[in-house]
Amino acid sequence: MRVTDEAGTLIGGLTGWTWATLACVDMLWVHEDRRHDGWGSRLMRAAEEEAARHGCTDITVSTYTFQAPGFYPKLGYRERGRIEGVPGGHEDVHFHKRLAPGTTGKVLGA
């Protein structure tokens, strides 16, 4: 998925995959000067809806502690683990969200 502004300039995007009932967001990116405009949330909701269309019931994503670990809980994701050893003393933070069957983008048992 990609987001462009009125002039066609790329301002954000998301890549991911699905496998059976699992979806995973590999990368979410929003241009620095467009952050806090809601594009990250919209991209994540679109990914959840696409995952649900593919029959997924679960979605995962990870981020580093120096990036956006506070962003995903606001969208209903629950932290499931951290991996130490990222350069600079950081951690890789893993999140999970259960999607309710047949209801795109809604949280089940959050």
Backbone bond lengths (Angstrom), bond angles and torsions (degrees), N, CA, C in turn:
res aa  C-N    CA-C-N  psi(-1)  N-CA   C-N-CA  omega(-1)  CA-C   N-CA-C  phi
1 M - - - 1.449 - - 1.515 108.31 -
2 R 1.312 114.50 147.22 1.461 119.18 177.51 1.514 110.11 -142.59
3 V 1.338 115.21 152.35 1.454 121.72 178.31 1.520 107.29 -123.60
4 T 1.331 115.50 130.59 1.459 120.86 175.89 1.523 108.94 -123.31
5 D 1.318 115.49 154.36 1.459 119.05 177.13 1.527 109.95 -84.81
6 E 1.312 116.82 -173.70 1.457 122.53 -176.95 1.526 112.34 -59.47
7 A 1.330 117.24 -29.75 1.467 121.83 -179.25 1.527 112.23 -87.18
8 G 1.337 116.93 -1.55 1.457 120.12 -179.31 1.511 114.49 88.14
9 T 1.334 117.66 6.78 1.458 122.25 179.15 1.523 109.57 -77.11
10 L 1.319 116.00 132.68 1.466 121.44 178.92 1.524 109.47 -66.82
11 I 1.345 116.42 125.25 1.465 119.54 178.66 1.521 112.39 -119.05
12 G 1.328 117.86 -9.59 1.456 119.25 178.60 1.509 111.54 -177.39
13 G 1.334 114.63 167.03 1.454 119.26 178.71 1.518 112.02 -169.51
14 L 1.316 114.17 169.63 1.457 121.27 -178.42 1.522 108.05 -147.47
15 T 1.330 115.87 137.71 1.457 120.99 172.79 1.523 108.01 -124.85
16 G 1.311 115.44 150.95 1.454 119.97 179.38 1.511 110.58 -171.69
17 W 1.316 116.00 -172.94 1.459 121.71 -179.20 1.520 109.99 -151.14
18 T 1.324 115.05 163.83 1.456 121.09 173.01 1.521 108.50 -128.22
19 W 1.326 115.03 150.01 1.453 122.00 176.08 1.523 106.80 -149.37
20 A 1.315 116.08 112.35 1.463 121.86 -175.96 1.531 108.86 56.17
21 T 1.334 118.59 -116.20 1.469 120.80 -177.32 1.532 113.08 -100.64
22 L 1.333 116.95 10.51 1.463 121.42 -178.03 1.520 110.81 -112.20
23 A 1.326 115.45 135.85 1.461 122.25 171.97 1.522 107.97 -119.41
24 C 1.319 116.14 150.17 1.458 120.68 178.12 1.519 109.10 -139.16
25 V 1.310 116.19 131.93 1.459 121.81 173.15 1.524 106.49 -90.25
26 D 1.327 115.75 117.50 1.465 120.16 179.19 1.525 111.65 -82.83
27 M 1.339 115.58 -42.34 1.454 118.53 -175.90 1.524 109.93 -148.60
28 L 1.311 115.68 133.50 1.466 123.12 172.40 1.517 105.98 -125.41
29 W 1.323 115.48 128.67 1.453 119.78 -177.17 1.519 109.56 -139.89
30 V 1.329 116.93 133.62 1.456 123.56 173.02 1.527 107.15 -133.10
31 H 1.331 115.85 131.23 1.464 120.68 -179.33 1.521 109.66 -53.38
32 E 1.316 116.12 139.68 1.463 121.77 -173.19 1.530 113.64 -52.75
33 D 1.318 117.81 -40.98 1.466 118.69 -177.68 1.531 113.31 -79.06
34 R 1.348 117.95 -1.74 1.467 121.17 177.44 1.525 112.44 -113.01
35 R 1.329 116.17 2.69 1.462 119.65 176.77 1.529 108.94 -68.05
36 H 1.285 116.58 152.21 1.467 124.14 -177.09 1.528 112.25 73.14
37 D 1.347 116.96 13.52 1.466 121.86 173.57 1.529 111.09 -100.01
38 G 1.349 117.20 2.06 1.460 120.84 178.33 1.517 115.28 92.23
39 W 1.329 118.22 1.07 1.462 120.27 -177.38 1.514 112.92 -67.24
40 G 1.318 117.96 -37.21 1.465 120.54 178.80 1.520 111.41 -61.90
41 S 1.317 116.52 -45.16 1.467 121.36 178.86 1.521 110.93 -63.52
42 R 1.334 116.83 -42.84 1.465 120.15 179.74 1.523 111.47 -64.35
43 L 1.321 116.33 -40.56 1.469 119.45 178.48 1.522 111.06 -65.24
44 M 1.326 117.15 -41.82 1.463 119.97 178.87 1.530 111.11 -65.29
45 R 1.325 117.87 -40.80 1.469 120.24 177.52 1.528 110.65 -63.21
46 A 1.323 116.02 -40.52 1.470 119.62 178.10 1.527 110.44 -63.47
47 A 1.328 117.35 -38.82 1.470 120.84 178.04 1.527 110.24 -65.23
48 E 1.328 117.08 -41.40 1.467 120.79 178.10 1.523 110.80 -62.93
49 E 1.322 117.13 -42.60 1.462 120.77 179.49 1.527 110.96 -64.78
50 E 1.326 116.50 -41.74 1.470 120.37 178.13 1.522 109.90 -64.92
51 A 1.319 116.80 -41.81 1.469 120.46 178.44 1.522 110.44 -60.63
52 A 1.333 117.04 -44.65 1.467 120.87 179.60 1.526 110.97 -62.77
53 R 1.341 117.23 -38.73 1.467 120.31 177.08 1.522 111.64 -60.68
54 H 1.329 115.89 -29.33 1.468 121.32 178.67 1.525 112.08 -87.61
55 G 1.335 117.80 4.68 1.450 121.50 177.91 1.510 115.04 87.00
56 C 1.322 117.63 13.43 1.466 120.81 -179.54 1.527 110.58 -76.59
57 T 1.318 114.72 143.97 1.459 121.57 176.62 1.529 111.88 -113.93
58 D 1.320 116.98 -10.15 1.460 122.01 -178.26 1.517 109.66 -138.51
59 I 1.339 115.10 147.48 1.454 120.72 177.31 1.520 108.92 -138.95
60 T 1.321 116.97 140.30 1.455 122.18 -179.76 1.524 110.21 -125.95
61 V 1.323 114.89 157.89 1.452 122.38 176.92 1.521 107.44 -157.95
62 S 1.316 117.37 152.26 1.462 119.59 173.76 1.522 109.34 -134.03
63 T 1.324 114.61 157.69 1.458 121.69 179.13 1.530 107.36 -149.64
64 Y 1.283 116.44 160.91 1.465 120.22 176.49 1.522 109.97 -90.00
65 T 1.323 115.84 156.81 1.463 119.69 -178.67 1.520 112.36 -63.00
66 F 1.321 118.89 -22.15 1.465 120.24 178.01 1.528 112.12 -88.24
67 Q 1.331 116.91 1.07 1.457 120.02 179.29 1.522 111.67 -105.25
68 A 1.331 118.28 -97.65 1.466 119.24 -169.51 1.525 114.37 -136.35
69 P 1.341 119.65 49.40 1.462 118.32 -178.69 1.527 113.88 -67.18
70 G 1.313 119.02 -18.11 1.457 121.42 178.05 1.521 113.80 -85.31
71 F 1.326 117.18 -12.33 1.460 122.44 -176.80 1.528 112.48 -74.08
72 Y 1.314 117.42 -46.50 1.464 121.63 -171.06 1.532 114.52 -68.75
73 P 1.326 120.38 -38.17 1.476 118.67 176.46 1.532 112.77 -59.90
74 K 1.317 118.19 -30.20 1.465 121.52 178.06 1.529 111.35 -64.96
75 L 1.336 116.42 -20.57 1.465 121.84 179.79 1.530 112.04 -99.70
76 G 1.333 116.06 8.71 1.461 119.47 177.37 1.517 114.77 94.99
77 Y 1.328 118.24 7.87 1.465 121.46 178.78 1.516 109.51 -84.88
78 R 1.326 114.95 143.79 1.468 120.81 178.80 1.524 109.06 -110.42
79 E 1.316 115.60 135.03 1.458 119.77 177.69 1.523 108.73 -67.18
80 R 1.333 116.67 132.69 1.462 122.04 -178.27 1.522 113.27 -116.38
81 G 1.326 117.44 -12.95 1.455 118.20 178.64 1.514 112.19 172.32
82 R 1.329 114.11 163.49 1.466 121.85 177.78 1.514 109.11 -133.84
83 I 1.301 114.92 141.10 1.462 121.05 175.99 1.517 107.47 -114.51
84 E 1.318 115.25 120.70 1.464 120.99 178.74 1.522 109.60 -79.49
85 G 1.313 115.63 171.68 1.455 120.76 173.66 1.516 114.89 99.18
86 V 1.320 117.64 6.52 1.459 120.46 175.58 1.529 107.18 -74.31
87 P 1.319 118.17 135.62 1.465 119.46 -178.56 1.526 112.85 -50.97
88 G 1.332 114.95 145.33 1.457 121.41 -179.46 1.516 113.17 85.28
89 G 1.348 116.57 9.15 1.457 120.31 179.89 1.519 113.87 80.08
90 H 1.316 117.00 17.47 1.467 120.93 -178.94 1.522 111.21 -91.64
91 E 1.340 114.98 175.42 1.460 121.79 179.77 1.522 109.64 -131.02
92 D 1.325 115.58 155.59 1.457 123.50 173.20 1.526 106.29 -95.60
93 V 1.339 117.40 115.73 1.462 122.55 -173.56 1.530 108.71 -102.94
94 H 1.335 116.31 126.23 1.465 122.35 -176.81 1.529 110.87 -106.13
95 F 1.343 115.45 134.98 1.458 122.68 -178.40 1.518 110.88 -124.05
96 H 1.331 115.89 155.00 1.462 123.27 -179.77 1.520 108.99 -140.58
97 K 1.318 115.42 147.04 1.461 121.33 174.18 1.524 107.94 -142.21
98 R 1.318 116.07 133.58 1.461 121.09 175.74 1.519 108.02 -92.12
99 L 1.323 116.31 129.29 1.453 121.93 177.77 1.521 108.24 -97.29
100 A 1.307 116.15 132.77 1.460 120.54 179.33 1.528 109.03 -68.49
101 P 1.332 118.72 132.02 1.462 120.82 -179.53 1.525 111.30 -58.80
102 G 1.330 115.66 132.02 1.453 121.13 175.74 1.518 115.39 75.64
103 T 1.342 118.02 2.84 1.463 120.60 178.94 1.516 107.45 -129.57
104 T 1.305 116.87 92.45 1.452 122.41 -173.11 1.508 112.80 -56.18
105 G 1.336 114.38 130.35 1.448 121.49 173.15 1.510 116.74 75.34
106 K 1.311 119.85 1.84 1.467 121.37 -179.33 1.519 110.28 -92.91
107 V 1.317 115.43 148.84 1.465 121.44 -178.27 1.519 109.73 -87.27
108 L 1.312 115.02 139.34 1.458 120.68 175.36 1.527 106.82 -114.49
109 G 1.312 117.31 120.00 1.466 121.77 175.17 1.503 114.86 64.65
110 A 1.313 119.05 35.92 1.464 121.06 179.61 1.500 111.96 -73.58
